[in-house]
Amino acid sequence: MRKTLVATAALGLALAAMPAHAAPARKPNVIVILADDLGYGDTGVYGSKIVKTPNIDALARDGVRFTQGYVSHPVCAPSRAALLTGRYQTRFGYEFNPVGRDRNGGVSLDETFIGQVMQKAGYHTGMVGKWHLGQSGDYHPVARGFDEYFGTTAGANAFIVDTRPGDEFHTPPGAEATYGTAEGGTGLGPGSEAAQMVVLRQRSPITRGREPVEVKEYLTDAFTNEAVRFIGANKDKPFFLYLAHTTPHTPLQAPAKYIDRYKDVPNKGQRVYAAMVSALDDSVGAVRAKLKAEGIEKDTLIVLLSDNGCAGYIGDACTNAPLNGYKGTHLEGGVRVPFVMAWPGHIQPKVETRVVSSLDIAPTAAALAGATMPKGSDGVNLIPYLTGKNAATPNPTLYWRSGPNFAIRDGDWKMWMVNRADPTEQASTGSSITPDGVKATMSPLGRFVMLYNLKDDPSETRNLAKEQPDVVARLQAKIEAWDKANVPAQWTSMRQSTRRIEGELVKLYP
């Protein structure tokens, strides 16, 4: 009895002597900020001489800036599907953008979203912004793992809704808007892309949960304010926030408070686009300021990236420099994106040159939550690679598929195989809609093969396919092996485009 009393007293003294901070550590919050069509070269830290992004630059200085960060597809919806599942979208058929008409359904209900994983791990989950992965019923964000949702389920939306009778688009005083084309750009007027966005927002409204709400402020600011509110409301418990901005996707629109920062930029497209990126930058700053004000900055991992490269159809308004290609292509400019990760006090600031992927975000978040990803995950937990515990390359090989077109990055080698187009066709941007049932099959003319050594030629200017047939054969074999685990696309690529690349007329399936 005496021994028991002594032991109990000793234990009590030991517990009393333990510091207060010895309580179980709080699970870290995770915030994913996704830009829409942000160019690789359109932030200060990635080399822009036009766009001022002090908050994104500061995030990169305080964290890890990846120079070889990739997404799994060069257009919006498939890229987002992979990010939120940690699986190549070709594993479940979400291979093409669901554009051109209303879609019944979305990402297969057999797939598990990272929001669902985090919910099971005890996190409060929120999504703000663009969904693009299913609009109704069980395909809606609130049914796919998000406790709270504020945004648009559509693929694009107006940023400023100011209409006159008949839905004629009107630019508010001090604001500027442009759409732009590869031919040099167009203005905004009745029937223009931006005017159509006004109607689009009416058809696919901004909703809180499933209920439509009226948004009068600039849409990027509305999303930022909602994200800040979410952080404040959930500061005392672990949370997962997916902030998926629609900026700087078309229509290019910005109010005076952002336009005024670029009065000295003579090119209107560049001026409006830069203003939109500034709104994104302010959003990053507001999120970080809120975390700091609530005392949870060191308890929060932030990931910032774009869903794909910037779009060539807005002309010289944006840039993926020094990379080649644009959104919709599997050249580096379509799939290599600005990619930053910061977790103060846990990950040391650095510039990381190893290959990472958006596929890695879900596994990383799950690992921080103490959760396990479902079987079949294609990504990896990046934390051991960033803390020095693992010196290997996170993704030694990455793959892409878009119908009959395939791409692979294996070490320093990058190969892209693209359907040859009928030489009698005219180059097109893919604005017309291809009806369902028109399968994207192998061209009778075969495929044009492009092979680059990214170590020596990061801008993909020297095609080595004819000089390196053994490399081509080896990479083709790896693609064939990988493709065996994929499934057919859920629907047709409706916006096909024919382009001339290296003098060859090829067919893209975005």
C-alpha positions in Angstrom: 0.0 0.0 0.0 2.8 2.4 0.9 4.6 1.7 -2.4 1.4 2.4 -4.3 1.0 5.8 -2.5 4.6 6.7 -3.2 4.3 5.8 -6.8 1.0 7.8 -7.2 2.6 10.8 -5.5 5.6 10.6 -7.7 3.4 10.4 -10.8 1.5 13.5 -9.6 4.7 15.4 -9.1 5.9 14.4 -12.6 2.7 15.5 -14.2 2.7 18.8 -12.3 6.2 19.5 -13.5 5.4 18.9 -17.2 5.1 22.1 -19.2 1.7 23.2 -20.3 2.6 22.9 -24.0 3.2 19.1 -23.5 -0.5 18.5 -24.3 -1.2 16.5 -27.5 -0.2 18.6 -30.5 -3.0 20.1 -32.6 -3.5 18.6 -36.0 -2.4 21.1 -38.6 -4.8 23.0 -40.7 -4.5 22.7 -44.5 -5.4 25.4 -47.0 -5.2 24.8 -50.7 -5.4 28.0 -52.9 -6.0 27.2 -56.5 -5.7 29.8 -59.3 -7.5 29.4 -62.6 -5.3 29.6 -65.7 -2.4 31.4 -64.0 0.6 31.5 -66.2 3.9 30.1 -65.1 5.6 33.4 -65.6 2.8 35.7 -64.2 3.9 36.2 -60.6 6.9 38.2 -59.4 8.6 35.2 -57.8 8.4 33.2 -61.1 9.8 36.1 -63.2 7.0 38.5 -64.1 8.2 42.0 -65.0 4.6 43.3 -65.2 2.5 41.7 -62.5 3.2 42.7 -58.9 2.6 39.9 -56.4 4.2 40.8 -53.1 2.0 38.3 -51.1 2.7 35.4 -53.3 6.4 36.3 -53.4 6.4 36.4 -49.6 4.7 33.0 -49.3 7.4 31.6 -51.6 10.1 33.2 -49.5 8.6 31.7 -46.3 8.1 28.3 -47.8 9.1 26.0 -50.7 8.9 27.3 -54.2 8.8 24.4 -56.7 10.4 25.0 -60.1 9.1 21.7 -61.5 5.6 21.4 -60.1 3.0 19.8 -62.4 -0.7 19.2 -62.8 -2.2 16.1 -64.3 -4.1 17.8 -67.2 -3.8 21.0 -69.2 -7.4 22.1 -68.7 -9.6 22.9 -65.7 -12.0 20.1 -64.7 -9.8 17.0 -65.2 -6.9 18.8 -63.4 -9.2 19.6 -60.4 -10.5 16.0 -60.3 -7.0 14.7 -59.9 -6.0 17.2 -57.3 -9.0 16.4 -55.1 -8.7 12.6 -55.4 -4.9 12.1 -55.5 -5.5 9.9 -58.6 -5.0 10.4 -62.3 -8.4 11.5 -63.7 -8.1 8.8 -66.4 -8.4 6.2 -63.6 -12.1 7.1 -63.4 -12.9 8.6 -66.8 -13.0 12.4 -66.0 -10.7 13.0 -68.9 -12.2 16.0 -70.7 -13.8 19.3 -69.7 -17.6 18.9 -69.3 -18.3 21.9 -71.5 -20.8 22.9 -74.1 -24.0 21.8 -72.4 -25.4 21.0 -69.0 -24.0 17.7 -67.6 -25.9 15.2 -65.5 -23.3 13.8 -63.1 -19.7 14.5 -62.4 -16.7 12.7 -61.0 -17.6 9.0 -60.3 -19.3 8.5 -56.9 -16.9 5.6 -56.4 -14.1 8.1 -56.0 -13.2 9.5 -52.6 -12.4 13.2 -52.3 -9.8 14.6 -50.0 -12.6 16.5 -48.2 -14.2 13.2 -47.2 -10.9 11.9 -46.0 -10.3 15.0 -43.8 -13.9 14.9 -42.5 -13.3 11.3 -41.2 -10.1 12.5 -39.6 -12.1 15.0 -37.5 -11.5 18.1 -39.7 -14.1 20.8 -40.4 -14.0 21.2 -44.2 -14.8 24.2 -46.4 -14.7 24.9 -50.1 -14.9 28.4 -51.7 -14.9 29.1 -55.4 -15.0 27.1 -58.6 -16.1 23.4 -58.4 -16.5 22.2 -62.0 -16.8 18.5 -60.9 -20.6 18.0 -61.0 -23.5 20.3 -60.2 -26.5 18.3 -58.8 -27.4 15.7 -56.2 -24.6 13.6 -54.9 -22.1 15.3 -57.2 -22.4 18.7 -55.4 -19.5 19.8 -53.1 -21.6 19.4 -50.0 -22.0 15.7 -50.9 -18.3 15.2 -51.7 -16.7 16.0 -48.3 -17.3 19.7 -47.7 -19.2 20.8 -44.6 -19.4 24.3 -46.1 -19.6 25.6 -49.7 -19.7 29.0 -51.2 -19.0 29.4 -54.9 -20.0 28.3 -58.4 -20.3 24.8 -59.7 -19.8 26.0 -63.3 -16.5 26.2 -65.2 -16.4 30.0 -65.5 -18.3 33.0 -64.3 -18.5 36.7 -64.5 -16.4 38.7 -62.1 -18.5 41.9 -62.4 -22.2 41.7 -63.0 -23.6 45.0 -64.1 -26.3 44.8 -66.7 -28.6 47.0 -68.6 -32.0 46.0 -70.0 -31.7 42.9 -72.2 -28.6 41.6 -70.4 -26.3 43.9 -72.3 -22.9 43.9 -70.6 -21.9 47.2 -69.2 -18.5 48.0 -67.7 -18.8 49.9 -64.4 -17.1 53.3 -64.1 -13.4 52.8 -63.5 -13.4 49.1 -64.3 -12.0 47.5 -67.4 -12.8 44.3 -69.2 -11.5 42.4 -72.2 -11.6 38.9 -73.5 -8.9 38.7 -76.1 -8.0 36.2 -78.8 -4.8 35.0 -80.4 -5.6 37.4 -83.2 -5.2 40.4 -81.0 -8.3 40.7 -78.8 -11.9 41.9 -78.8 -13.8 44.3 -76.7 -16.9 43.6 -74.6 -20.3 44.1 -76.1 -23.6 42.4 -76.5 -23.0 38.8 -77.5 -19.4 38.8 -76.4 -17.8 36.2 -74.1 -18.2 38.5 -71.1 -21.8 39.2 -71.9 -22.4 35.5 -72.0 -20.8 35.2 -68.6 -23.6 37.4 -67.2 -26.2 34.9 -68.5 -23.9 32.1 -67.3 -24.0 33.4 -63.7 -27.7 33.6 -63.8 -27.9 29.9 -65.0 -25.3 28.7 -62.6 -25.5 31.1 -59.7 -23.2 31.7 -56.8 -24.5 29.5 -54.0 -24.0 29.0 -50.3 -24.5 25.3 -49.9 -27.1 24.6 -52.5 -29.0 27.9 -52.1 -28.4 30.8 -54.6 -27.1 34.0 -53.1 -26.7 37.5 -54.6 -23.1 38.7 -54.9 -22.6 42.4 -55.7 -18.9 42.7 -55.1 -16.0 41.7 -57.3 -16.1 37.9 -57.3 -12.5 37.3 -56.3 -13.0 39.6 -53.3 -16.2 37.8 -52.4 -14.3 34.5 -52.4 -11.5 36.0 -50.3 -13.9 37.4 -47.7 -15.6 34.1 -47.4 -12.3 32.3 -46.9 -11.3 34.8 -44.2 -14.6 34.3 -42.5 -14.2 30.5 -42.6 -10.8 30.7 -40.9 -12.1 32.9 -38.1 -15.1 30.7 -37.5 -13.0 27.5 -37.3 -9.8 28.8 -35.6 -10.2 26.6 -32.6 -10.4 23.3 -34.4 -8.4 21.7 -37.3 -9.8 22.6 -40.6 -9.3 22.0 -44.3 -10.0 24.8 -46.7 -10.1 24.5 -50.5 -10.1 28.1 -52.0 -10.5 27.6 -55.7 -10.5 31.1 -57.3 -11.9 31.7 -60.8 -9.2 34.3 -61.5 -7.5 34.9 -63.9 -9.7 32.8 -66.1 -11.8 34.6 -68.8 -13.7 36.8 -69.0 -10.9 39.2 -68.1 -12.6 41.8 -65.8 -11.2 43.9 -63.0 -12.5 46.9 -61.0 -10.8 50.2 -60.7 -9.0 49.4 -57.4 -6.9 46.8 -59.2 -6.8 48.4 -62.6 -5.3 51.6 -61.0 -2.2 49.6 -60.0 -1.4 49.1 -63.7 -2.2 52.5 -65.3 1.3 52.5 -66.8 0.7 49.2 -68.8 -0.4 50.3 -72.3 -1.6 46.8 -73.4 -5.2 46.5 -72.3 -5.1 42.7 -72.1 -2.0 42.7 -70.0 -3.4 45.5 -67.8 -6.7 43.7 -67.0 -5.0 40.3 -66.6 -2.4 41.8 -64.2 -5.2 43.5 -62.2 -6.9 40.1 -61.8 -3.7 38.4 -60.6 -3.3 41.3 -58.1 -6.7 40.4 -56.7 -5.5 36.8 -56.3 -2.3 38.1 -54.6 -4.4 40.2 -52.2 -6.4 37.1 -51.4 -3.2 35.2 -50.4 -2.2 38.2 -48.3 -5.7 38.3 -46.6 -5.6 34.6 -45.8 -2.1 34.8 -44.3 -3.0 37.9 -42.3 -6.0 36.2 -40.8 -4.0 33.1 -39.8 -1.4 35.4 -38.1 -4.1 37.4 -36.3 -5.7 34.3 -35.0 -2.3 32.9 -33.9 -2.6 29.8 -36.1 -0.1 30.6 -38.8 2.4 27.9 -37.6 -0.5 25.4 -37.3 -1.4 25.8 -41.0 0.1 24.3 -44.2 -0.7 26.5 -47.3 -0.4 25.2 -50.8 -0.7 27.6 -53.8 -0.8 26.5 -57.4 -2.7 26.9 -60.7 -4.9 24.3 -62.3 -3.0 24.6 -65.6 -1.0 27.0 -67.6 -2.4 30.3 -69.0 -4.5 30.3 -72.1 -3.1 31.2 -75.5 -6.5 32.4 -76.7 -6.1 35.6 -74.7 -3.1 36.6 -76.7 -0.2 38.3 -75.0 -2.2 39.2 -71.9 -0.4 36.3 -70.0 2.8 34.3 -70.3 4.1 30.9 -69.4 7.7 32.0 -70.1 10.2 30.6 -70.2 8.2 27.5 -71.0 6.7 26.6 -74.3 3.0 26.0 -74.9 -0.3 27.0 -73.3 -3.4 25.7 -71.6 -4.7 22.7 -73.6 -1.3 21.5 -74.7 0.9 18.9 -73.0 4.0 21.1 -73.6 5.5 22.4 -70.3 3.5 25.7 -70.5 0.3 23.7 -70.3 1.1 21.4 -67.4 4.0 23.0 -65.4 2.6 25.6 -63.0 3.5 28.0 -60.2 3.5 25.8 -57.1 4.3 26.9 -53.6 4.0 25.2 -50.2 4.6 26.9 -46.8 4.3 25.7 -43.2 6.3 28.0 -40.9 8.3 26.3 -38.3 8.0 22.9 -39.9 9.3 23.2 -43.4 12.4 25.2 -44.1 12.2 27.8 -46.9 13.9 26.7 -50.1 13.7 26.5 -53.9 12.9 22.9 -54.7 14.0 21.5 -58.1 12.7 18.0 -57.7 9.5 17.0 -59.6 6.2 17.2 -57.7 2.6 17.0 -58.8 -0.8 18.2 -57.8 -1.5 14.5 -57.3 0.6 14.8 -54.1 -1.6 17.4 -52.4 -4.3 15.0 -51.2 -1.9 12.4 -49.8 0.1 15.2 -48.0 -3.0 16.6 -46.4 -4.2 13.1 -45.4 -0.8 12.3 -43.8 -0.9 15.5 -41.8 -4.4 14.6 -40.6 -3.2 11.1 -39.5 -5.5 9.6 -42.2 -5.0 7.0 -44.9 -5.7 7.6 -48.5 -7.9 5.0 -50.3 -6.1 2.3 -52.3 -5.0 3.4 -55.7 -3.6 6.8 -54.9 -1.1 8.0 -57.5 0.4 10.8 -55.4 2.8 10.8 -52.5 3.1 12.6 -49.1 5.6 15.4 -49.8 6.5 16.2 -46.2 9.3 13.7 -45.8 10.8 15.0 -49.0 10.7 18.6 -47.8 12.0 17.9 -44.3 15.1 16.0 -45.5 14.0 12.6 -44.5 13.7 11.4 -48.1 16.3 12.6 -50.6 14.7 10.8 -53.6 12.6 12.5 -56.3 8.9 12.4 -55.3 7.7 11.7 -58.8 10.4 10.2 -61.1 7.8 9.6 -63.7 4.5 11.4 -64.6 1.9 10.6 -67.2 -0.8 12.4 -69.2 -3.6 11.2 -71.4 -6.1 13.1 -73.5 -7.9 10.7 -75.8 -5.3 9.3 -78.3 -2.7 11.8 -77.2 -0.2 10.8 -74.5 2.6 12.5 -72.7 5.2 11.3 -70.2 8.0 12.9 -68.1 10.6 10.3 -67.1 13.6 11.8 -65.4 14.8 14.5 -67.7 13.0 13.1 -70.7 9.6 14.5 -71.8 7.7 13.0 -74.7 4.4 14.0 -76.2 2.5 11.9 -78.9 -0.2 13.8 -80.7 -2.7 12.8 -83.4 -1.9 14.1 -86.8 -4.7 16.1 -88.3 -6.0 15.9 -91.9 -3.8 18.4 -93.8 -6.8 19.8 -95.5 -8.2 21.1 -92.2 -7.7 24.6 -91.1 -6.1 25.4 -87.8 -8.8 26.2 -85.2 -9.1 27.2 -81.6 -11.8 24.6 -80.8 -14.7 27.0 -80.3 -17.2 24.8 -82.0 -18.9 22.0 -80.0 -18.3 18.4 -81.1 -21.4 16.2 -80.3 -21.2 13.2 -78.1 -20.4 9.9 -79.8 -17.6 11.4 -81.9 -14.9 9.3 -80.4 -11.3 10.6 -80.1 -9.6 7.7 -81.9 -6.1 7.2 -83.4 -5.7 9.2 -86.6 -5.1 7.1 -89.8 -2.2 9.5 -90.3 -0.6 8.3 -87.1 0.8 10.5 -84.3 3.4 13.1 -84.3 6.1 12.4 -81.6 7.9 15.1 -79.7 10.9 14.2 -77.4 12.8 16.8 -75.3 15.5 16.7 -72.8 14.3 19.1 -70.2 17.6 19.4 -68.4 19.2 20.8 -71.5 16.1 22.3 -73.2 13.5 23.3 -70.6 11.7 25.4 -73.3 11.2 22.4 -75.5 12.7 23.8 -78.7 14.7 20.8 -80.0 12.7 17.7 -80.9 15.0 14.7 -80.4 12.5 12.0 -81.4 14.3 11.0 -84.6 17.7 11.1 -83.0 16.7 9.0 -80.0 14.5 6.1 -81.2 15.4 3.9 -78.3 14.3 6.5 -75.8 11.0 6.9 -77.7 10.4 3.1 -77.7 11.2 2.9 -73.9 8.8 5.7 -73.0 6.1 4.3 -75.3 6.3 1.0 -73.4 6.0 2.8 -70.1 2.9 4.7 -71.3 1.3 1.5 -72.5 1.9 -0.2 -69.1 0.5 2.8 -67.2 -2.5 3.1 -69.5 -3.7 -0.4 -68.6 -5.0 0.9 -65.3 -7.1 3.7 -66.9 -10.7 3.5 -68.1 -12.5 5.0 -71.1 -13.5 8.7 -70.9 -17.0 9.5 -69.6 -17.8 11.7 -72.6 -16.4 13.1 -75.8 -13.8 15.9 -76.0 -16.2 18.5 -77.3 -13.8 21.3 -78.0 -11.2 19.8 -80.2 -8.6 22.1 -81.8 -6.3 21.8 -84.7 -2.9 23.5 -84.3 0.4 23.6 -86.1 3.3 22.6 -83.9 6.8 22.4 -85.3 5.3 22.6 -88.8 3.0 19.6 -88.2 -0.8 20.0 -88.1 -2.0 18.1 -85.0 -5.3 17.6 -83.2 -5.7 18.4 -79.5 -8.5 17.1 -77.3 -8.8 19.5 -74.3 
